[in-house]
Amino acid sequence: MSLDKLLKNVDVVNITGQSKTGVAGIASKHQDVKDDYAWICYKGVHVDGHQFINLAIEKGARVIIGDQPRPKDLSSHVTYVQTSNGRIALAQIAANWFLQPAKQLKLIGITGTNGKTSTAYFTESIFKAAEIGTALIGTIDYHFGKFILPANTTTPDQIRLHKLFSRITNAKIKHVIMEASSQGIAQHRLSGLTFHIGTFTNLTRDHLDYHHSMENYLESKLTLFKQIDPENGCAIVNMDIPVANRVIQSTKAPVIGYGIHSEADLMASDISSDLNGVSFKAITPKGKVMIKLPILGDYNVYNALAAIGIGLHNQCSLSQIKKGLESATIPGRFELVSCGQDFAVIVDYAHTPDALENLLQAANRIKQNRTICIFGCGGDRDQAKRPMMGKIASKLADHVIITSDNPRTENPDKILSDITSGITEATQYQLILDRRIAIRQAIELAQKGDLIIIAGKGHEDYQIIGQEKLPFDDRQVAKEFLNPKMTAFTQ
């Protein structure tokens, strides 16, 4: 592709070198550069990409695109393009390179602190029931048809995202459900996209190590709602959250509100839950329908209502919506691990104070005896939420086991100490650094009718300790200890 086509609609400050040169490929990581590539660099969260310009040239880059002035020592045979913002430029360049595939798609963006994944999977299941071809890009993976790609981030980087869009359009799929993370939005990974639907689930404390304040965190998410098609699009907003009006004011698109306590276009009543799932009556402009979710956790009613709104805006019938919701499966979200034991084991992704509180409250509504909670907090992340989560666990669980989550490069003992600073003195708790041993201890403690909650990692099949990503799946580890226990029970 010629450089002028690659730079179409990019805010270029200055070009020095051969502006008519051809480009064989694009990359934003110097490791990916090949001969005659254009390499796009910008200042990242931890590292300034401009310092790797010479490495990119050694690997064959013909064009360097950055957002700083041309380095004085740069070889004269290299074309240098200065843009006003490297991340925004990268999004437009990626779209140009893959021939603007997103323009052929109906993008459904879902943002919020909690509930993005569940809402996405509920929506996908509704679309499947309605025979609407769908791709899903989110926390667990990126998939459509038989294609599945592991997710390294909830919202892919610009090049990976537009490459996915290209593959999706080639597969003749029109609808793309996307989890839009606040960091992904803030880093302009979604820059230049127009959304068919934007959905806001809720807003509670998370990612403040990155955003530094709740206001910055909210503003990042509101960006999505400024990108909704004002004529044919729709914003779907949880009316029970304090920032609902801020979300509504941020968009020019029509709004569908949903809620349980507030008057809204979509509402739920007659909510009941047990270990078999959650049932409720959905009240919609098209009528009322009873739904029996196979997913545990009555807070999932909110996620189901959001998905109903998405389905209705895409002309799905109530019968299709009911069929989709009642056949949905969501890995690692209030997932029951059963080996025939006389107590329940549930694995969930809850890793924020609000999510842990909702999880334990939901568990307490269906428990028959005690609630045993195992959780930790991620390292190199928001430290202030750790005592908050300790306090919540101590208030809502009968027995707490504090363990490692993904400590990353932080001292695991320090993380546990931060958590315990919020625990009340009367709480029964244990500190077990090794997560595998912590799960074993909970299973050994369990009595008939108890409910074990293993929180924090959900679908993740790894644990990050130091710089290593080690195999670890809460569900599989629980089964390892449940099966011998079941053998002991039958002897």
PATORNU-649316 format. One line per 10 residues: number of its first residue (from 1); for each residue y, z, x of C-alpha. Coordinates in Angstrom, 3 decimals. Layout:
<rs>
NUM = Y/Z/X | ... .
</rs>
This chain:
<rs>
1 = 0.000/0.000/0.000 | 3.491/-0.776/1.248 | 5.701/2.179/2.079 | 8.365/1.148/-0.426 | 5.800/1.256/-3.264 | 4.466/4.574/-2.016 | 7.977/6.037/-2.131 | 8.852/4.772/-5.619 | 10.788/7.501/-7.527 | 10.670/9.819/-4.489 .
11 = 14.004/11.469/-3.640 | 14.462/10.053/-0.142 | 17.249/11.450/2.044 | 16.755/9.151/5.022 | 14.270/6.693/6.548 | 14.136/5.921/10.269 | 11.718/3.363/11.647 | 9.927/0.488/9.926 | 10.603/0.924/6.203 | 8.462/-2.134/5.317 .
21 = 5.310/-0.870/7.008 | 1.950/-0.661/5.257 | 0.009/2.551/4.674 | -3.803/2.815/4.724 | -4.057/6.243/3.137 | -2.269/9.533/2.440 | -2.925/13.112/3.533 | -1.191/16.470/3.323 | -3.502/18.198/5.830 | -3.344/16.963/9.392 .
31 = -7.133/17.304/9.645 | -7.495/14.559/7.011 | -5.281/12.005/8.743 | -6.813/8.669/9.824 | -5.446/5.510/11.383 | -2.323/4.113/9.707 | -2.059/7.007/7.242 | 1.099/8.507/5.797 | 1.150/12.238/6.354 | 3.229/14.419/4.045 .
41 = 4.328/17.815/5.350 | 6.371/20.736/4.051 | 6.903/24.422/4.696 | 3.915/26.275/3.232 | 3.498/29.904/2.210 | 2.313/30.984/5.660 | 2.735/27.938/7.920 | 5.362/25.206/8.298 | 3.508/21.896/8.271 | 6.204/20.194/10.331 .
51 = 4.831/21.895/13.437 | 1.700/19.705/13.192 | 3.544/16.355/13.255 | 2.332/15.501/16.749 | -1.269/16.362/15.824 | -1.040/14.047/12.812 | 0.287/11.252/15.020 | -2.547/11.788/17.530 | -4.987/11.325/14.623 | -3.398/8.001/13.721 .
61 = -0.531/8.688/11.322 | 1.881/5.744/11.169 | 4.317/7.369/8.725 | 5.470/10.999/8.610 | 7.081/12.251/5.403 | 8.786/15.652/5.603 | 11.729/17.518/4.156 | 13.446/18.295/7.471 | 15.457/15.917/9.712 | 13.506/13.635/12.046 .
71 = 12.426/15.525/15.185 | 14.406/14.337/18.223 | 11.299/13.915/20.374 | 9.379/11.844/17.798 | 7.976/8.573/19.139 | 10.053/5.533/18.159 | 7.000/3.658/16.812 | 6.540/6.254/14.047 | 8.372/5.826/10.757 | 9.895/9.080/9.529 .
81 = 10.905/9.698/5.919 | 13.020/12.720/5.061 | 12.811/13.836/1.422 | 14.685/16.549/-0.445 | 11.484/18.502/-1.206 | 8.135/17.861/0.473 | 5.965/19.352/-2.284 | 7.693/17.379/-5.051 | 7.522/14.252/-2.917 | 3.798/14.816/-2.391 .
91 = 3.189/14.911/-6.153 | 5.036/11.620/-6.716 | 3.437/9.958/-3.673 | -0.057/10.997/-4.826 | 0.670/9.598/-8.305 | 1.898/6.323/-6.765 | -1.078/6.021/-4.410 | -3.577/6.357/-7.258 | -1.515/4.022/-9.505 | -0.183/6.637/-11.929 .
101 = -3.494/7.549/-13.646 | -1.978/10.527/-15.506 | 0.082/8.175/-17.658 | -3.168/7.087/-19.336 | -4.221/10.678/-20.108 | -3.488/13.359/-22.672 | -2.964/16.474/-20.552 | -3.546/19.883/-22.123 | -2.105/22.635/-19.936 | -3.135/26.267/-20.446 .
111 = -1.218/29.013/-18.669 | -0.997/32.803/-18.905 | -2.227/35.771/-16.913 | -5.527/36.184/-18.740 | -7.592/33.999/-21.036 | -6.953/30.590/-19.454 | -10.595/29.893/-18.638 | -11.958/31.143/-21.961 | -9.376/29.109/-23.904 | -10.211/26.032/-21.830 .
121 = -13.948/26.365/-22.443 | -13.468/27.055/-26.166 | -11.308/23.926/-26.382 | -13.808/21.816/-24.487 | -16.579/22.955/-26.822 | -14.466/22.055/-29.887 | -13.764/18.601/-28.431 | -17.468/18.144/-27.741 | -18.250/18.948/-31.379 | -15.586/16.421/-32.400 .
131 = -17.037/13.848/-29.968 | -13.809/13.670/-27.968 | -14.441/12.755/-24.329 | -13.004/15.524/-22.191 | -12.475/16.557/-18.582 | -11.857/20.183/-17.567 | -9.962/21.249/-14.449 | -9.949/25.016/-13.971 | -10.927/28.202/-12.203 | -14.693/27.756/-12.333 .
141 = -14.953/24.050/-11.468 | -13.611/20.591/-12.175 | -15.954/18.591/-14.382 | -16.374/15.679/-16.764 | -19.529/13.902/-17.861 | -22.127/14.542/-15.167 | -19.480/14.959/-12.474 | -18.948/18.531/-11.213 | -16.751/19.512/-8.283 | -16.403/23.143/-7.106 .
151 = -12.907/24.566/-7.614 | -11.248/25.952/-4.493 | -8.081/26.664/-6.490 | -7.462/26.884/-10.244 | -4.929/24.041/-10.067 | -5.837/21.453/-7.387 | -3.362/20.260/-4.775 | -1.412/17.110/-5.583 | -3.657/14.580/-3.818 | -6.877/16.064/-5.130 .
161 = -5.416/16.298/-8.634 | -4.325/12.663/-8.879 | -7.599/11.526/-7.317 | -9.362/13.438/-10.096 | -7.106/11.799/-12.684 | -8.061/8.423/-11.264 | -11.772/9.170/-11.557 | -11.280/10.496/-15.083 | -9.480/7.351/-16.232 | -12.172/5.187/-14.619 .
171 = -14.718/7.124/-16.701 | -12.758/6.108/-19.852 | -11.874/9.721/-20.676 | -8.477/10.381/-22.254 | -8.240/14.163/-22.697 | -7.882/16.548/-19.743 | -7.893/20.317/-20.232 | -6.168/22.023/-17.314 | -5.724/25.639/-16.349 | -2.202/25.775/-14.941 .
181 = -1.819/28.654/-12.492 | 1.617/30.108/-11.790 | 1.213/29.404/-8.078 | 0.142/25.837/-8.754 | 3.209/25.308/-10.928 | 5.554/26.991/-8.416 | 4.158/24.794/-5.644 | 4.931/21.652/-7.672 | 1.298/20.568/-7.980 | 2.072/19.500/-11.568 .
191 = 5.445/17.964/-10.771 | 6.155/14.702/-12.602 | 3.412/15.155/-15.206 | 4.005/14.985/-18.949 | 1.830/17.257/-21.064 | 0.457/16.514/-24.511 | -0.001/20.250/-25.151 | 1.123/23.401/-23.362 | -0.509/26.715/-24.246 | 0.724/30.205/-23.316 .
201 = -1.910/32.950/-23.651 | -0.152/36.113/-22.397 | 1.842/37.611/-19.540 | 0.871/40.761/-17.653 | 1.075/41.877/-14.030 | -0.555/39.584/-11.488 | 0.291/37.551/-8.358 | 3.394/39.618/-7.587 | 2.478/39.404/-3.903 | 3.483/35.747/-4.294 .
211 = 6.172/35.759/-7.020 | 7.703/39.177/-6.093 | 8.931/39.872/-9.652 | 7.745/39.480/-13.239 | 10.800/37.328/-13.960 | 9.863/34.850/-11.210 | 6.275/34.901/-12.450 | 7.384/34.088/-16.007 | 9.853/31.408/-14.930 | 7.091/29.672/-13.022 .
221 = 4.920/29.488/-16.130 | 7.798/28.370/-18.349 | 8.169/25.250/-16.198 | 5.046/23.862/-17.866 | 6.717/24.001/-21.292 | 9.641/21.934/-20.068 | 7.135/19.169/-19.282 | 5.667/18.837/-22.797 | 6.274/15.542/-24.594 | 8.988/16.513/-27.119 .
231 = 8.036/13.796/-29.603 | 4.235/13.749/-29.680 | 3.430/16.971/-27.858 | 3.080/20.564/-28.958 | 3.517/24.083/-27.545 | 0.934/26.643/-28.621 | 2.203/30.186/-28.171 | 0.746/33.674/-28.627 | 3.268/35.297/-30.973 | 1.960/38.807/-30.276 .
241 = 3.312/38.858/-26.718 | 6.812/40.152/-25.851 | 7.867/36.907/-24.150 | 6.935/34.608/-27.048 | 10.567/33.750/-27.828 | 11.258/32.966/-24.157 | 8.380/30.489/-24.210 | 9.580/28.877/-27.442 | 13.141/28.573/-26.132 | 11.904/26.864/-22.958 .
251 = 10.486/23.796/-24.728 | 11.830/20.967/-26.869 | 8.389/20.308/-28.354 | 7.215/21.548/-31.783 | 5.567/24.989/-31.652 | 2.343/26.289/-33.175 | 2.245/30.077/-33.091 | -0.920/32.149/-33.183 | -1.506/35.874/-33.438 | -3.259/38.795/-35.030 .
261 = -0.396/41.207/-35.667 | 2.598/38.848/-35.952 | 3.187/36.271/-38.692 | 2.035/32.982/-37.229 | 0.724/29.522/-38.091 | -2.753/30.596/-36.983 | -4.008/34.103/-37.639 | -7.232/36.120/-37.585 | -8.503/38.826/-39.908 | -11.748/40.710/-40.572 .
271 = -12.505/41.034/-36.842 | -15.766/42.748/-35.905 | -17.781/42.834/-32.684 | -21.129/43.952/-31.313 | -23.452/43.010/-28.469 | -24.230/39.733/-30.224 | -20.628/38.505/-30.206 | -17.389/38.594/-32.193 | -16.792/37.426/-35.756 | -13.462/36.836/-37.493 .
281 = -11.803/34.864/-40.246 | -9.467/32.157/-38.951 | -6.484/31.510/-41.237 | -5.029/28.048/-40.580 | -2.769/25.508/-42.318 | -5.968/23.562/-43.130 | -7.672/26.545/-44.736 | -9.736/29.579/-43.831 | -13.020/29.617/-41.950 | -15.369/32.338/-40.701 .
291 = -16.131/32.112/-36.983 | -18.932/33.867/-35.101 | -18.183/33.652/-31.372 | -21.268/33.969/-29.140 | -18.951/35.455/-26.490 | -18.521/39.230/-26.230 | -15.101/40.908/-26.184 | -12.935/40.993/-29.300 | -9.851/39.989/-27.253 | -11.481/36.551/-27.189 .
301 = -10.212/36.107/-30.740 | -6.811/35.308/-29.203 | -8.359/32.688/-26.926 | -10.260/31.201/-29.852 | -7.057/30.984/-31.928 | -5.317/29.117/-29.094 | -8.235/26.686/-28.931 | -8.096/26.228/-32.697 | -4.434/25.253/-32.363 | -5.309/22.687/-29.690 .
311 = -8.118/21.338/-31.855 | -5.934/21.012/-34.942 | -3.212/19.181/-33.015 | -5.918/16.718/-31.929 | -7.064/16.120/-35.513 | -10.291/18.150/-35.267 | -11.664/19.327/-38.614 | -12.339/22.986/-39.391 | -16.084/22.272/-39.432 | -15.857/20.743/-35.943 .
321 = -13.781/23.687/-34.738 | -16.291/26.162/-36.154 | -19.233/24.296/-34.583 | -17.487/24.117/-31.226 | -16.472/27.767/-31.058 | -19.868/29.000/-32.187 | -21.684/27.008/-29.482 | -19.345/27.782/-26.575 | -20.548/29.285/-23.294 | -18.226/30.672/-20.609 .
331 = -19.673/31.685/-17.214 | -18.645/35.142/-16.017 | -16.535/36.063/-19.039 | -17.978/39.174/-20.745 | -21.350/37.718/-19.754 | -24.386/39.746/-20.744 | -27.085/40.153/-18.073 | -30.326/40.989/-19.822 | -33.773/41.538/-18.371 | -35.053/43.485/-21.386 .
341 = -33.566/46.832/-20.285 | -32.526/49.472/-22.851 | -28.896/49.463/-21.675 | -26.357/46.645/-21.424 | -24.982/45.052/-18.256 | -21.869/42.914/-18.560 | -20.171/40.853/-15.826 | -16.542/39.865/-16.266 | -13.749/38.290/-14.223 | -11.165/40.955/-15.188 .
351 = -9.095/41.538/-12.041 | -5.706/42.593/-13.433 | -4.704/45.896/-15.054 | -4.309/44.340/-18.503 | -7.589/42.430/-18.292 | -9.498/45.529/-17.163 | -7.953/47.587/-19.964 | -8.842/44.982/-22.600 | -12.344/44.678/-21.195 | -13.047/48.418/-21.251 .
361 = -11.512/48.877/-24.694 | -13.715/46.080/-26.028 | -16.750/47.622/-24.311 | -16.047/51.037/-25.803 | -15.970/49.557/-29.292 | -19.558/48.328/-28.976 | -21.150/50.900/-26.660 | -23.867/53.243/-27.924 | -23.648/55.829/-25.155 | -21.607/55.864/-21.903 .
371 = -19.483/53.201/-20.234 | -20.090/52.829/-16.489 | -17.473/50.685/-14.753 | -17.825/49.066/-11.320 | -14.737/47.373/-9.907 | -12.575/46.846/-6.847 | -9.374/44.999/-5.973 | -8.830/41.937/-3.818 | -7.446/42.292/-0.329 | -4.260/40.545/0.850 .
381 = -3.011/40.609/-2.743 | -0.679/42.723/-4.922 | -1.234/46.321/-3.794 | 0.795/47.944/-6.567 | -1.761/47.088/-9.243 | -4.542/49.044/-7.502 | -3.624/52.584/-8.654 | -2.846/51.142/-12.090 | -6.388/49.800/-12.357 | -7.773/53.099/-11.062 .
391 = -5.885/54.938/-13.792 | -7.111/52.548/-16.494 | -10.735/52.840/-15.382 | -10.540/56.630/-15.229 | -9.048/56.764/-18.723 | -11.458/54.375/-20.433 | -14.784/54.656/-18.579 | -17.155/57.625/-18.578 | -18.222/56.978/-14.997 | -16.401/54.845/-12.404 .
401 = -17.797/53.294/-9.250 | -15.072/51.899/-6.986 | -16.276/49.250/-4.575 | -15.198/46.164/-2.648 | -14.085/42.994/-4.426 | -12.930/40.315/-1.960 | -11.341/42.484/0.772 | -10.451/39.409/2.836 | -8.644/40.496/6.020 | -7.514/43.862/4.674 .
411 = -9.190/47.187/5.477 | -11.647/47.800/2.584 | -11.295/51.578/2.898 | -7.523/51.255/2.466 | -8.033/49.239/-0.743 | -10.354/51.898/-2.173 | -7.867/54.614/-1.232 | -5.101/52.751/-3.079 | -7.278/52.545/-6.189 | -8.290/56.206/-6.147 .
421 = -4.653/57.311/-5.927 | -4.391/56.418/-9.613 | -7.537/58.193/-10.771 | -7.236/61.441/-12.696 | -8.940/64.522/-11.276 | -11.249/64.988/-14.248 | -12.833/61.553/-13.884 | -16.377/61.180/-12.624 | -16.226/58.542/-9.920 | -17.913/57.387/-6.745 .
431 = -16.702/55.375/-3.768 | -19.342/52.872/-2.613 | -17.946/50.276/-0.238 | -20.960/47.948/-0.361 | -20.808/46.077/-3.693 | -24.566/45.463/-3.780 | -25.294/49.174/-3.374 | -22.650/49.973/-6.003 | -24.385/47.753/-8.545 | -27.756/49.285/-7.677 .
441 = -26.322/52.786/-8.115 | -24.945/51.950/-11.566 | -28.304/50.579/-12.702 | -30.114/53.632/-11.360 | -27.655/55.899/-13.220 | -27.932/54.023/-16.497 | -29.527/55.665/-19.506 | -30.572/54.242/-22.854 | -27.577/52.866/-24.757 | -25.230/52.835/-21.744 .
451 = -22.931/49.897/-21.088 | -22.406/48.870/-17.442 | -19.288/46.815/-16.763 | -19.183/44.920/-13.449 | -15.585/43.707/-13.257 | -13.474/41.549/-10.986 | -15.529/38.578/-9.858 | -17.146/37.115/-12.964 | -18.387/33.586/-12.224 | -17.736/33.815/-8.469 .
461 = -20.841/33.350/-6.341 | -19.284/34.574/-3.112 | -17.540/37.535/-1.503 | -14.763/37.067/1.070 | -14.970/39.637/3.864 | -12.627/39.024/6.767 | -12.521/35.248/7.210 | -16.107/34.787/5.989 | -17.110/33.552/2.535 | -20.518/35.117/1.966 .
471 = -22.979/34.376/-0.872 | -22.689/37.039/-3.591 | -23.110/36.750/-7.359 | -22.738/39.907/-9.483 | -25.087/38.471/-12.105 | -27.865/37.673/-9.651 | -27.521/40.986/-7.826 | -27.750/42.863/-11.126 | -30.923/40.951/-12.021 | -32.458/41.818/-8.645 .
481 = -32.165/45.533/-9.455 | -32.891/45.218/-13.169 | -36.248/43.503/-12.717 | -37.809/46.234/-10.527 | -36.461/48.831/-12.946 | -38.078/47.019/-15.848 | -41.346/46.957/-13.890 | -41.054/50.721/-13.393 | -40.409/51.201/-17.125 | -43.604/49.370/-18.061 .
491 = -45.862/51.135/-15.618 .
</rs>
